[in-house]
């Protein structure tokens, strides 16, 4: 994952509603109607948040009839975790430790 992709993801997660949505999706797929029940926001506002999460690659959408069902994109989260795991303060070769 490149730094530009990480920046887009961080920007998507910089909103408390979107963070809560990702937490809700962490235990499985949810219909938009279930997500909307949890928040004091309008359906267009939820759609805005979901569009940002989907465009960042964090969330996938599956349409079933008139309903949208959302789930986390595991590949994106694994790549993001790896990106952050690769950031390290351990000295490499002759580099100075960043303590």
N, CA, C and O atoms as a GROMACS GRO file, in nm:
protein
  396
    1UNK      N    1   0.086  -0.118   0.000
    1UNK     CA    2   0.000   0.000   0.000
    1UNK      C    3   0.090   0.123   0.000
    1UNK      O    4   0.187   0.131   0.076
    2UNK      N    5   0.057   0.217  -0.085
    2UNK     CA    6   0.142   0.336  -0.095
    2UNK      C    7   0.090   0.447  -0.003
    2UNK      O    8  -0.025   0.443   0.040
    3UNK      N    9   0.175   0.546   0.026
    3UNK     CA   10   0.136   0.654   0.118
    3UNK      C   11   0.012   0.732   0.074
    3UNK      O   12  -0.062   0.781   0.160
    4UNK      N   13  -0.010   0.745  -0.055
    4UNK     CA   14  -0.130   0.818  -0.101
    4UNK      C   15  -0.256   0.740  -0.062
    4UNK      O   16  -0.353   0.800  -0.015
    5UNK      N   17  -0.255   0.609  -0.081
    5UNK     CA   18  -0.370   0.527  -0.042
    5UNK      C   19  -0.393   0.536   0.109
    5UNK      O   20  -0.507   0.546   0.154
    6UNK      N   21  -0.286   0.532   0.186
    6UNK     CA   22  -0.298   0.541   0.332
    6UNK      C   23  -0.356   0.676   0.372
    6UNK      O   24  -0.439   0.684   0.462
    7UNK      N   25  -0.314   0.782   0.305
    7UNK     CA   26  -0.366   0.915   0.335
    7UNK      C   27  -0.516   0.922   0.308
    7UNK      O   28  -0.590   0.982   0.386
    8UNK      N   29  -0.562   0.863   0.199
    8UNK     CA   30  -0.705   0.860   0.166
    8UNK      C   31  -0.782   0.784   0.274
    8UNK      O   32  -0.889   0.827   0.317
    9UNK      N   33  -0.728   0.672   0.317
    9UNK     CA   34  -0.792   0.591   0.421
    9UNK      C   35  -0.796   0.668   0.553
    9UNK      O   36  -0.899   0.669   0.621
   10UNK      N   37  -0.685   0.730   0.590
   10UNK     CA   38  -0.682   0.806   0.715
   10UNK      C   39  -0.782   0.920   0.711
   10UNK      O   40  -0.848   0.949   0.812
   11UNK      N   41  -0.795   0.985   0.598
   11UNK     CA   42  -0.893   1.092   0.584
   11UNK      C   43  -1.034   1.036   0.599
   11UNK      O   44  -1.120   1.099   0.663
   12UNK      N   45  -1.060   0.920   0.542
   12UNK     CA   46  -1.192   0.857   0.554
   12UNK      C   47  -1.223   0.823   0.699
   12UNK      O   48  -1.338   0.834   0.743
   13UNK      N   49  -1.123   0.782   0.773
   13UNK     CA   50  -1.142   0.743   0.913
   13UNK      C   51  -1.135   0.860   1.010
   13UNK      O   52  -1.151   0.842   1.131
   14UNK      N   53  -1.110   0.980   0.960
   14UNK     CA   54  -1.095   1.097   1.046
   14UNK      C   55  -1.228   1.153   1.093
   14UNK      O   56  -1.232   1.258   1.158
   15UNK      N   57  -1.337   1.086   1.063
   15UNK     CA   58  -1.470   1.128   1.107
   15UNK      C   59  -1.522   1.025   1.208
   15UNK      O   60  -1.516   0.905   1.183
   16UNK      N   61  -1.573   1.073   1.321
   16UNK     CA   62  -1.616   0.980   1.426
   16UNK      C   63  -1.732   0.891   1.381
   16UNK      O   64  -1.739   0.775   1.422
   17UNK      N   65  -1.822   0.943   1.299
   17UNK     CA   66  -1.931   0.857   1.248
   17UNK      C   67  -1.876   0.744   1.164
   17UNK      O   68  -1.922   0.630   1.176
   18UNK      N   69  -1.779   0.774   1.077
   18UNK     CA   70  -1.722   0.669   0.992
   18UNK      C   71  -1.643   0.569   1.074
   18UNK      O   72  -1.641   0.450   1.042
   19UNK      N   73  -1.577   0.614   1.179
   19UNK     CA   74  -1.509   0.519   1.269
   19UNK      C   75  -1.610   0.427   1.336
   19UNK      O   76  -1.587   0.306   1.348
   20UNK      N   77  -1.720   0.483   1.381
   20UNK     CA   78  -1.824   0.401   1.444
   20UNK      C   79  -1.884   0.303   1.344
   20UNK      O   80  -1.914   0.189   1.379
   21UNK      N   81  -1.902   0.346   1.222
   21UNK     CA   82  -1.955   0.256   1.119
   21UNK      C   83  -1.861   0.139   1.098
   21UNK      O   84  -1.905   0.024   1.090
   22UNK      N   85  -1.730   0.166   1.088
   22UNK     CA   86  -1.635   0.055   1.069
   22UNK      C   87  -1.636  -0.038   1.190
   22UNK      O   88  -1.622  -0.159   1.174
   23UNK      N   89  -1.652   0.017   1.309
   23UNK     CA   90  -1.663  -0.068   1.428
   23UNK      C   91  -1.786  -0.158   1.419
   23UNK      O   92  -1.780  -0.277   1.449
   24UNK      N   93  -1.899  -0.100   1.377
   24UNK     CA   94  -2.021  -0.179   1.364
   24UNK      C   95  -2.005  -0.290   1.260
   24UNK      O   96  -2.056  -0.400   1.279
   25UNK      N   97  -1.933  -0.260   1.152
   25UNK     CA   98  -1.914  -0.360   1.046
   25UNK      C   99  -1.810  -0.466   1.082
   25UNK      O  100  -1.800  -0.568   1.014
   26UNK      N  101  -1.734  -0.442   1.188
   26UNK     CA  102  -1.628  -0.537   1.224
   26UNK      C  103  -1.683  -0.673   1.266
   26UNK      O  104  -1.610  -0.772   1.264
   27UNK      N  105  -1.811  -0.679   1.303
   27UNK     CA  106  -1.867  -0.810   1.338
   27UNK      C  107  -1.957  -0.866   1.228
   27UNK      O  108  -2.033  -0.959   1.251
   28UNK      N  109  -1.946  -0.808   1.107
   28UNK     CA  110  -2.016  -0.866   0.994
   28UNK      C  111  -2.096  -0.765   0.914
   28UNK      O  112  -2.111  -0.649   0.953
   29UNK      N  113  -2.146  -0.812   0.802
   29UNK     CA  114  -2.221  -0.729   0.708
   29UNK      C  115  -2.345  -0.670   0.775
   29UNK      O  116  -2.411  -0.735   0.856
   30UNK      N  117  -2.375  -0.545   0.738
   30UNK     CA  118  -2.494  -0.477   0.791
   30UNK      C  119  -2.568  -0.408   0.676
   30UNK      O  120  -2.507  -0.355   0.583
   31UNK      N  121  -2.699  -0.411   0.685
   31UNK     CA  122  -2.784  -0.337   0.593
   31UNK      C  123  -2.776  -0.189   0.631
   31UNK      O  124  -2.760  -0.154   0.748
   32UNK      N  125  -2.788  -0.102   0.531
   32UNK     CA  126  -2.785   0.042   0.557
   32UNK      C  127  -2.892   0.081   0.659
   32UNK      O  128  -2.870   0.171   0.740
   33UNK      N  129  -3.006   0.015   0.655
   33UNK     CA  130  -3.113   0.048   0.749
   33UNK      C  131  -3.069   0.022   0.894
   33UNK      O  132  -3.108   0.098   0.983
   34UNK      N  133  -2.990  -0.082   0.918
   34UNK     CA  134  -2.940  -0.111   1.053
   34UNK      C  135  -2.837  -0.008   1.097
   34UNK      O  136  -2.834   0.032   1.213
   35UNK      N  137  -2.753   0.035   1.004
   35UNK     CA  138  -2.655   0.139   1.036
   35UNK      C  139  -2.727   0.269   1.071
   35UNK      O  140  -2.689   0.338   1.165
   36UNK      N  141  -2.828   0.301   0.995
   36UNK     CA  142  -2.900   0.427   1.014
   36UNK      C  143  -2.970   0.432   1.150
   36UNK      O  144  -2.981   0.539   1.210
   37UNK      N  145  -3.015   0.317   1.199
   37UNK     CA  146  -3.082   0.311   1.330
   37UNK      C  147  -2.990   0.359   1.442
   37UNK      O  148  -3.037   0.412   1.543
   38UNK      N  149  -2.861   0.340   1.426
   38UNK     CA  150  -2.764   0.369   1.531
   38UNK      C  151  -2.728   0.517   1.540
   38UNK      O  152  -2.679   0.562   1.644
   39UNK      N  153  -2.752   0.593   1.434
   39UNK     CA  154  -2.708   0.731   1.429
   39UNK      C  155  -2.825   0.828   1.420
   39UNK      O  156  -2.932   0.794   1.371
   40UNK      N  157  -2.802   0.947   1.468
   40UNK     CA  158  -2.901   1.054   1.456
   40UNK      C  159  -2.867   1.138   1.334
   40UNK      O  160  -2.839   1.257   1.344
   41UNK      N  161  -2.870   1.072   1.216
   41UNK     CA  162  -2.838   1.138   1.090
   41UNK      C  163  -2.943   1.098   0.987
   41UNK      O  164  -3.016   1.001   1.006
   42UNK      N  165  -2.948   1.172   0.879
   42UNK     CA  166  -3.043   1.141   0.772
   42UNK      C  167  -2.985   1.032   0.681
   42UNK      O  168  -2.865   1.004   0.685
   43UNK      N  169  -3.070   0.974   0.600
   43UNK     CA  170  -3.026   0.872   0.504
   43UNK      C  171  -2.926   0.930   0.404
   43UNK      O  172  -2.828   0.863   0.372
   44UNK      N  173  -2.947   1.053   0.352
   44UNK     CA  174  -2.846   1.109   0.261
   44UNK      C  175  -2.709   1.128   0.328
   44UNK      O  176  -2.606   1.112   0.264
   45UNK      N  177  -2.709   1.162   0.456
   45UNK     CA  178  -2.582   1.178   0.528
   45UNK      C  179  -2.513   1.042   0.543
   45UNK      O  180  -2.392   1.032   0.527
   46UNK      N  181  -2.591   0.939   0.575
   46UNK     CA  182  -2.532   0.804   0.582
   46UNK      C  183  -2.476   0.765   0.447
   46UNK      O  184  -2.366   0.710   0.439
   47UNK      N  185  -2.548   0.793   0.341
   47UNK     CA  186  -2.500   0.759   0.206
   47UNK      C  187  -2.368   0.830   0.177
   47UNK      O  188  -2.279   0.772   0.115
   48UNK      N  189  -2.356   0.954   0.220
   48UNK     CA  190  -2.231   1.030   0.202
   48UNK      C  191  -2.116   0.960   0.273
   48UNK      O  192  -2.009   0.940   0.216
   49UNK      N  193  -2.138   0.921   0.400
   49UNK     CA  194  -2.034   0.852   0.476
   49UNK      C  195  -1.997   0.719   0.410
   49UNK      O  196  -1.879   0.684   0.402
   50UNK      N  197  -2.097   0.645   0.364
   50UNK     CA  198  -2.072   0.515   0.304
   50UNK      C  199  -1.998   0.530   0.172
   50UNK      O  200  -1.913   0.447   0.139
   51UNK      N  201  -2.029   0.634   0.096
   51UNK     CA  202  -1.957   0.657  -0.030
   51UNK      C  203  -1.810   0.681  -0.004
   51UNK      O  204  -1.725   0.629  -0.075
   52UNK      N  205  -1.779   0.760   0.098
   52UNK     CA  206  -1.638   0.787   0.132
   52UNK      C  207  -1.568   0.659   0.176
   52UNK      O  208  -1.455   0.633   0.135
   53UNK      N  209  -1.634   0.579   0.259
   53UNK     CA  210  -1.573   0.453   0.305
   53UNK      C  211  -1.554   0.355   0.189
   53UNK      O  212  -1.453   0.285   0.184
   54UNK      N  213  -1.648   0.350   0.098
   54UNK     CA  214  -1.636   0.261  -0.017
   54UNK      C  215  -1.528   0.309  -0.113
   54UNK      O  216  -1.448   0.228  -0.162
   55UNK      N  217  -1.524   0.439  -0.140
   55UNK     CA  218  -1.423   0.493  -0.232
   55UNK      C  219  -1.281   0.477  -0.177
   55UNK      O  220  -1.186   0.466  -0.254
   56UNK      N  221  -1.267   0.477  -0.045
   56UNK     CA  222  -1.135   0.459   0.014
   56UNK      C  223  -1.092   0.312   0.011
   56UNK      O  224  -0.975   0.281   0.034
   57UNK      N  225  -1.185   0.223  -0.018
   57UNK     CA  226  -1.154   0.080  -0.023
   57UNK      C  227  -1.174   0.009   0.109
   57UNK      O  228  -1.149  -0.111   0.118
   58UNK      N  229  -1.217   0.080   0.212
   58UNK     CA  230  -1.236   0.018   0.343
   58UNK      C  231  -1.361  -0.068   0.350
   58UNK      O  232  -1.366  -0.166   0.425
   59UNK      N  233  -1.462  -0.031   0.274
   59UNK     CA  234  -1.593  -0.097   0.283
   59UNK      C  235  -1.637  -0.140   0.144
   59UNK      O  236  -1.616  -0.070   0.045
   60UNK      N  237  -1.699  -0.258   0.139
   60UNK     CA  238  -1.759  -0.310   0.017
   60UNK      C  239  -1.911  -0.300   0.030
   60UNK      O  240  -1.965  -0.306   0.141
   61UNK      N  241  -1.978  -0.285  -0.082
   61UNK     CA  242  -2.124  -0.278  -0.082
   61UNK      C  243  -2.179  -0.389  -0.170
   61UNK      O  244  -2.125  -0.420  -0.277
   62UNK      N  245  -2.288  -0.448  -0.123
   62UNK     CA  246  -2.359  -0.551  -0.198
   62UNK      C  247  -2.504  -0.508  -0.204
   62UNK      O  248  -2.567  -0.484  -0.100
   63UNK      N  249  -2.557  -0.497  -0.324
   63UNK     CA  250  -2.697  -0.455  -0.339
   63UNK      C  251  -2.787  -0.578  -0.342
   63UNK      O  252  -2.759  -0.676  -0.411
   64UNK      N  253  -2.895  -0.569  -0.267
   64UNK     CA  254  -2.995  -0.676  -0.266
   64UNK      C  255  -3.131  -0.608  -0.271
   64UNK      O  256  -3.179  -0.555  -0.171
   65UNK      N  257  -3.193  -0.611  -0.387
   65UNK     CA  258  -3.319  -0.540  -0.404
   65UNK      C  259  -3.295  -0.391  -0.390
   65UNK      O  260  -3.208  -0.334  -0.455
   66UNK      N  261  -3.373  -0.328  -0.304
   66UNK     CA  262  -3.356  -0.184  -0.283
   66UNK      C  263  -3.259  -0.152  -0.170
   66UNK      O  264  -3.234  -0.035  -0.140
   67UNK      N  265  -3.203  -0.253  -0.107
   67UNK     CA  266  -3.117  -0.233   0.009
   67UNK      C  267  -2.970  -0.250  -0.027
   67UNK      O  268  -2.934  -0.331  -0.112
   68UNK      N  269  -2.886  -0.172   0.040
   68UNK     CA  270  -2.741  -0.187   0.030
   68UNK      C  271  -2.692  -0.254   0.158
   68UNK      O  272  -2.731  -0.217   0.268
   69UNK      N  273  -2.607  -0.352   0.140
   69UNK     CA  274  -2.547  -0.424   0.253
   69UNK      C  275  -2.397  -0.395   0.249
   69UNK      O  276  -2.333  -0.410   0.146
   70UNK      N  277  -2.343  -0.354   0.363
   70UNK     CA  278  -2.204  -0.312   0.370
   70UNK      C  279  -2.123  -0.407   0.456
   70UNK      O  280  -2.172  -0.462   0.555
   71UNK      N  281  -1.998  -0.425   0.416
   71UNK     CA  282  -1.904  -0.508   0.492
   71UNK      C  283  -1.764  -0.450   0.478
   71UNK      O  284  -1.734  -0.378   0.382
   72UNK      N  285  -1.679  -0.482   0.574
   72UNK     CA  286  -1.540  -0.435   0.568
   72UNK      C  287  -1.466  -0.511   0.459
   72UNK      O  288  -1.492  -0.629   0.434
   73UNK      N  289  -1.372  -0.443   0.395
   73UNK     CA  290  -1.285  -0.506   0.296
   73UNK      C  291  -1.160  -0.553   0.371
   73UNK      O  292  -1.072  -0.474   0.403
   74UNK      N  293  -1.154  -0.682   0.396
   74UNK     CA  294  -1.044  -0.739   0.474
   74UNK      C  295  -0.908  -0.717   0.410
   74UNK      O  296  -0.810  -0.695   0.480
   75UNK      N  297  -0.902  -0.722   0.278
   75UNK     CA  298  -0.773  -0.702   0.210
   75UNK      C  299  -0.718  -0.563   0.237
   75UNK      O  300  -0.598  -0.546   0.261
   76UNK      N  301  -0.805  -0.463   0.233
   76UNK     CA  302  -0.760  -0.325   0.258
   76UNK      C  303  -0.712  -0.310   0.401
   76UNK      O  304  -0.609  -0.248   0.426
   77UNK      N  305  -0.786  -0.367   0.497
   77UNK     CA  306  -0.744  -0.356   0.637
   77UNK      C  307  -0.613  -0.429   0.663
   77UNK      O  308  -0.530  -0.382   0.740
   78UNK      N  309  -0.594  -0.545   0.599
   78UNK     CA  310  -0.467  -0.617   0.616
   78UNK      C  311  -0.352  -0.536   0.557
   78UNK      O  312  -0.245  -0.528   0.618
   79UNK      N  313  -0.372  -0.477   0.441
   79UNK     CA  314  -0.266  -0.395   0.379
   79UNK      C  315  -0.236  -0.272   0.463
   79UNK      O  316  -0.120  -0.233   0.477
   80UNK      N  317  -0.339  -0.211   0.519
   80UNK     CA  318  -0.319  -0.094   0.607
   80UNK      C  319  -0.243  -0.134   0.733
   80UNK      O  320  -0.152  -0.063   0.775
   81UNK      N  321  -0.280  -0.246   0.792
   81UNK     CA  322  -0.208  -0.296   0.909
   81UNK      C  323  -0.061  -0.322   0.876
   81UNK      O  324   0.027  -0.289   0.955
   82UNK      N  325  -0.036  -0.380   0.760
   82UNK     CA  326   0.102  -0.407   0.720
   82UNK      C  327   0.180  -0.278   0.698
   82UNK      O  328   0.297  -0.269   0.736
   83UNK      N  329   0.116  -0.178   0.639
   83UNK     CA  330   0.182  -0.048   0.619
   83UNK      C  331   0.228   0.008   0.753
   83UNK      O  332   0.342   0.052   0.767
   84UNK      N  333   0.137   0.006   0.851
   84UNK     CA  334   0.174   0.061   0.982
   84UNK      C  335   0.275  -0.028   1.054
   84UNK      O  336   0.360   0.022   1.128
   85UNK      N  337   0.266  -0.159   1.034
   85UNK     CA  338   0.364  -0.250   1.096
   85UNK      C  339   0.504  -0.226   1.041
   85UNK      O  340   0.604  -0.243   1.111
   86UNK      N  341   0.510  -0.186   0.913
   86UNK     CA  342   0.640  -0.161   0.851
   86UNK      C  343   0.703  -0.031   0.898
   86UNK      O  344   0.823  -0.012   0.881
   87UNK      N  345   0.624   0.057   0.957
   87UNK     CA  346   0.680   0.178   1.016
   87UNK      C  347   0.744   0.139   1.148
   87UNK      O  348   0.678   0.083   1.235
   88UNK      N  349   0.868   0.166   1.162
   88UNK     CA  350   0.940   0.119   1.280
   88UNK      C  351   1.045   0.219   1.323
   88UNK      O  352   1.100   0.292   1.240
   89UNK      N  353   1.070   0.222   1.451
   89UNK     CA  354   1.177   0.306   1.504
   89UNK      C  355   1.304   0.224   1.530
   89UNK      O  356   1.396   0.271   1.595
   90UNK      N  357   1.306   0.104   1.479
   90UNK     CA  358   1.425   0.020   1.497
   90UNK      C  359   1.536   0.069   1.406
   90UNK      O  360   1.512   0.100   1.290
   91UNK      N  361   1.659   0.076   1.458
   91UNK     CA  362   1.770   0.120   1.374
   91UNK      C  363   1.799   0.017   1.264
   91UNK      O  364   1.792  -0.103   1.288
   92UNK      N  365   1.831   0.067   1.145
   92UNK     CA  366   1.868  -0.019   1.034
   92UNK      C  367   2.013   0.012   0.998
   92UNK      O  368   2.047   0.128   0.972
   93UNK      N  369   2.094  -0.087   0.997
   93UNK     CA  370   2.235  -0.072   0.963
   93UNK      C  371   2.300   0.039   1.046
   93UNK      O  372   2.311   0.027   1.168
   94UNK      N  373   2.344   0.146   0.983
   94UNK     CA  374   2.416   0.253   1.053
   94UNK      C  375   2.325   0.368   1.094
   94UNK      O  376   2.374   0.471   1.141
   95UNK      N  377   2.193   0.352   1.077
   95UNK     CA  378   2.102   0.460   1.111
   95UNK      C  379   2.092   0.476   1.262
   95UNK      O  380   2.113   0.382   1.338
   96UNK      N  381   2.060   0.595   1.305
   96UNK     CA  382   2.045   0.625   1.446
   96UNK      C  383   1.906   0.584   1.492
   96UNK      O  384   1.808   0.604   1.420
   97UNK      N  385   1.899   0.526   1.612
   97UNK     CA  386   1.770   0.490   1.670
   97UNK      C  387   1.689   0.617   1.694
   97UNK      O  388   1.746   0.719   1.732
   98UNK      N  389   1.560   0.615   1.674
   98UNK     CA  390   1.477   0.736   1.683
   98UNK      C  391   1.418   0.758   1.822
   98UNK      O  392   1.310   0.817   1.835
   99UNK      N  393   1.486   0.713   1.925
   99UNK     CA  394   1.437   0.736   2.060
   99UNK      C  395   1.456   0.877   2.104
   99UNK      O  396   1.420   0.913   2.216
   0.00000   0.00000   0.00000
